[in-house]
Amino acid sequence: MQPSYRSKYNTHVIRIIVILVVLAIAGIGVRAMMIPESFGRYGHYRGEAVVDEMNREIRNGTNASCLPCHPYIKEMHFSGIHKTVSCEFCHGPVAAHIQDGKVIDKLPKKQGEAIKTLCLRCHNQIIRARPRESIKMVEMPKHLEDKKVGIDHTCDQCHNVHAPLMWVKQAKAMMGVVEEEAKQ
């Protein structure tokens, strides 16, 4: 028969269990003190978050907030292929321009290389997640070479930024160029 080596003193196990129970009770107590009273009222988040969001200062508007003061852009914008693009996407938040119905500052107007950078945010060949049918992709500087213009040209030298094909179509009409799709 083999001798039993089992210890009769298991206080170390009892100490570990007591420490774990005390930590669990302390954790539950701290959690109860830290969770806001409104937590879970409307779902798994703080109920006052809804009120906080409602009271947040409005920074962005819609095209409807821009076009009453800029009617000359309205017709051009809504007849162009950029009609679904918000004014703020290119010009920044309306709150930086208008406050309490008064102009407080001018919004930035991109020019030079900045306009090319802005246009390539959407029209860059590298962005492969966008389907070709919805957004015409441009491969710079190949696009400029294909059109036989200077490599240093910017997008707004040939395209109106609010209605990109307007100037292109006008130039083609003046030159008597007939589109392939129009021939068929």
ABEGO torsion letter per residue (X at the ends): XBBBABBABAAAAAAAAAAAAAAAAAAAAAAAAABBAABGAAEBBBAAAAAAAAABBBABBBAAAAAAABAAAAAAAAABAAAABBAAAAAEBAAAABBGGBBABBBBBBBEAAAAAAAAAAABAABAABBAAABBBBBOAAAAAAAGBBAABBAAAABBAABAAAAAAAAAAAAGBBBAAAAX
